[in-house]
Amino acid sequence: MTSALHENLVLSIIIPTFGRAQLLHSCLDSFRTLKCAFEVIVVDDGSYLPIAIDIKDYAFQIKLVRHPKNLGRFEAIKSGSVLASGLYVMLFDSDDLWVESGEFEMSMNSLFGDIGLVFFTSKTSYRCQCEKLAANYFKIRYQSDIKGDLKEVISTTRFREALEHLGLISARRVPTTLIWLLAYSGQNVALLPHIICRKEYLSNGMTKQSLKNRLLDPYPMYLLYLELVKCSFETKAWLLLGKFGIRLIFYRIISVKL
């Protein structure tokens, strides 16, 4: 059963994790400086040693859910979304650290309706001076000089609708970009160029294994490029249409062969 949303709770931060207890606790500790009405939802995706959190140590609300076995990041995100009670959702990884940002808190405390926000991380790069921008997510992600990881905020209702759109897909991992493209579909979002997260890519992390995972389970990538081809056509981004079209065909062929 899906949790009801509470008007007094602005933000739900979903953290899927697998066997990273020490990193997770550092991540949770970093939220002590966050000054808005929020909750953290930790989804232990079948860790061999179940994650333990002393909830009484934290002034903010923490919800902990455990999968009986490792189901993959996508299922962990879906489990977290079911428990979300905040009006808006943001995803964090267990090896992320929150960076205090007055701009974030000011923005969250004045949010209303379906407005979406996009912030920077320590891994975001850009070539020119970046200012506040209102644009669709596709333009921010693929038609600007901004590269690397971002931190997205979207209404919980839209986030759940995006997950429902993906239906009963049985992939362990679904590109997070695909979820955001679906969630932000048909609306402009506000890009706020402020770093709110410090990211580290661990040597044994999923980022290092991304190519291998894509080839072993190519269907989610097919869905991503299908959406990107659609966005490219709608925005008349013909060069991107050609680039994404080739990748769409590639992942479609691999999906059929598997």
C-alpha positions in Angstrom: 0.0 0.0 0.0 1.4 3.4 -1.0 2.0 5.9 1.8 -0.2 9.0 1.8 1.5 12.3 1.2 1.7 14.8 4.1 1.6 18.6 3.4 3.9 19.3 6.3 6.6 17.0 5.0 8.3 18.6 2.0 10.9 16.0 0.9 11.5 12.3 0.9 15.1 11.2 0.2 15.3 7.6 -1.0 18.6 5.7 -0.5 18.9 2.2 -2.0 21.9 0.4 -0.5 23.5 -3.0 -0.5 26.1 -3.9 2.1 27.5 -0.4 2.7 26.7 0.2 6.3 29.6 2.5 7.1 29.1 4.6 4.0 25.4 4.8 4.6 25.9 6.1 8.2 28.2 8.8 6.8 25.6 9.7 4.3 22.9 9.9 7.0 25.1 12.0 9.3 25.6 14.5 6.5 21.9 15.3 6.5 22.1 16.7 10.0 22.7 20.1 8.5 19.7 20.0 6.1 17.1 22.5 7.2 13.7 21.6 5.7 11.0 19.2 6.6 12.3 15.9 5.2 12.4 12.2 5.8 15.0 9.6 4.7 13.9 6.2 3.4 16.7 3.6 3.4 16.1 0.5 1.3 18.4 -2.4 2.3 18.4 -4.4 -0.9 19.1 -7.8 0.7 22.5 -7.1 2.3 24.2 -10.3 3.7 24.4 -8.6 7.0 21.2 -6.5 7.5 21.7 -2.8 7.8 21.2 -1.5 11.3 20.3 2.1 12.0 19.8 3.6 15.5 16.9 5.9 14.5 17.0 7.6 17.9 20.4 9.1 17.0 18.8 11.3 14.3 16.5 14.3 14.7 14.9 13.6 11.3 12.6 10.7 10.4 14.2 7.6 9.0 12.3 4.7 7.5 14.1 1.4 7.0 12.8 -1.3 4.7 14.6 -4.6 3.9 14.3 -6.8 0.9 14.7 -10.5 1.8 17.1 -10.9 -1.1 19.0 -8.7 -3.5 16.5 -7.5 -6.1 18.5 -4.7 -7.7 18.5 -0.9 -7.5 15.3 -0.4 -9.6 13.2 -2.5 -7.2 14.8 -0.7 -4.2 13.8 2.6 -5.7 10.2 1.4 -6.2 10.0 0.1 -2.6 11.2 3.5 -1.4 8.7 5.4 -3.5 5.9 3.4 -1.9 6.9 4.6 1.5 7.5 8.2 0.5 5.3 10.7 2.5 6.9 13.9 1.3 5.5 16.0 -1.4 8.7 15.7 -3.4 11.3 13.0 -3.9 15.1 13.0 -4.4 17.4 10.0 -4.8 20.7 9.6 -3.0 23.3 6.8 -3.1 24.8 5.4 0.1 28.2 6.8 -0.9 26.8 10.3 -1.5 27.3 13.1 1.1 24.9 16.0 1.5 26.5 19.5 1.1 24.8 22.2 3.0 23.1 24.7 0.6 21.0 27.6 1.7 19.8 27.9 -1.9 18.4 24.3 -1.8 16.5 24.9 1.5 15.1 28.2 0.3 13.9 26.5 -2.9 12.4 23.6 -1.2 10.6 25.7 1.3 8.9 27.7 -1.5 8.1 24.9 -3.8 4.5 24.2 -4.9 2.7 22.0 -7.4 4.5 19.9 -10.0 7.6 22.2 -10.2 10.8 20.2 -10.7 14.3 21.2 -9.6 17.8 20.2 -10.8 20.9 20.8 -8.8 24.6 20.2 -9.2 26.9 17.6 -7.6 30.6 17.6 -7.2 30.8 15.5 -10.4 28.9 18.1 -12.5 31.0 19.9 -15.1 30.2 22.8 -17.4 32.3 24.8 -19.8 30.8 28.3 -19.4 29.3 30.3 -16.6 26.1 28.6 -15.6 23.1 30.5 -14.3 19.6 29.7 -13.2 17.7 28.2 -16.1 14.1 27.1 -16.8 14.0 24.5 -19.5 12.8 20.9 -20.1 15.0 18.2 -18.7 16.1 16.9 -22.0 17.5 20.3 -23.0 19.4 20.6 -19.6 20.7 17.1 -19.9 21.6 16.8 -23.6 21.4 20.3 -25.2 23.7 22.2 -22.9 27.3 22.2 -21.8 26.4 20.6 -18.5 27.8 17.1 -18.1 28.0 14.6 -15.3 25.8 13.7 -12.3 23.0 16.0 -11.3 20.6 15.8 -8.3 16.9 16.0 -9.3 13.8 16.8 -7.3 10.3 16.0 -8.5 6.9 15.8 -7.0 6.3 12.4 -5.5 3.1 11.9 -7.6 5.0 12.4 -10.8 7.8 10.2 -9.6 5.4 7.3 -8.9 3.7 7.8 -12.2 7.1 7.5 -14.0 7.7 4.2 -12.2 4.2 3.0 -13.1 4.9 3.9 -16.7 7.8 1.4 -16.7 5.3 -1.2 -15.6 6.5 -4.7 -14.6 9.9 -4.4 -16.2 12.0 -7.1 -14.5 15.4 -5.4 -14.8 17.7 -5.1 -11.8 18.8 -1.7 -12.9 17.0 0.9 -15.0 18.9 4.1 -16.0 17.9 6.8 -13.6 17.9 9.3 -16.4 15.0 7.3 -18.0 13.0 7.7 -14.8 13.7 11.5 -14.7 12.8 11.9 -18.4 9.5 10.3 -17.8 8.8 12.1 -14.5 9.7 15.6 -16.0 7.8 14.9 -19.2 5.8 17.8 -20.5 7.1 20.4 -18.0 9.9 22.8 -17.6 12.2 22.4 -14.6 14.4 24.9 -12.8 18.1 24.4 -13.0 19.8 25.8 -9.9 23.6 25.6 -10.3 24.5 24.9 -6.7 26.3 21.8 -5.4 24.2 19.9 -2.9 26.0 16.5 -3.0 29.6 15.2 -2.9 29.9 12.1 -4.9 32.6 9.4 -4.9 32.8 6.6 -7.4 34.0 3.5 -5.6 36.3 1.0 -7.3 33.8 -1.8 -6.7 30.7 0.4 -7.3 28.1 0.0 -9.9 29.3 3.0 -11.9 32.5 1.2 -12.7 30.5 -1.8 -14.0 27.9 0.1 -15.9 29.0 -1.0 -19.4 29.0 -4.7 -18.4 25.5 -4.3 -16.8 24.1 -2.6 -19.9 25.3 -5.4 -22.2 24.0 -8.1 -19.8 20.6 -6.5 -19.4 20.2 -4.2 -22.5 16.4 -3.8 -22.5 16.3 -0.8 -20.1 18.9 0.9 -22.3 16.6 0.3 -25.3 13.8 2.0 -23.4 16.1 4.9 -22.5 17.1 5.5 -26.1 13.6 5.1 -27.3 12.6 8.0 -25.0 15.6 10.0 -26.1 14.8 9.5 -29.8 11.3 10.7 -29.1 12.6 13.8 -27.2 15.1 14.6 -30.0 12.3 14.4 -32.6 10.0 16.7 -30.6 12.7 19.3 -30.1 14.0 18.9 -33.7 17.5 18.0 -32.4 18.5 16.2 -35.6 22.1 15.4 -34.7 21.0 13.9 -31.4 18.3 12.0 -33.2 20.9 10.3 -35.4 23.2 9.6 -32.4 20.4 8.2 -30.2 18.8 6.3 -33.1 22.0 4.3 -33.7 22.2 3.4 -30.1 18.5 2.5 -30.0 19.0 0.0 -32.9 22.1 -1.4 -31.2 20.4 -2.1 -27.9 17.2 -3.4 -29.7 19.3 -6.0 -31.6 21.1 -7.1 -28.4 17.7 -7.3 -26.5 16.2 -9.5 -29.2 19.3 -11.8 -29.3 19.2 -12.3 -25.5 
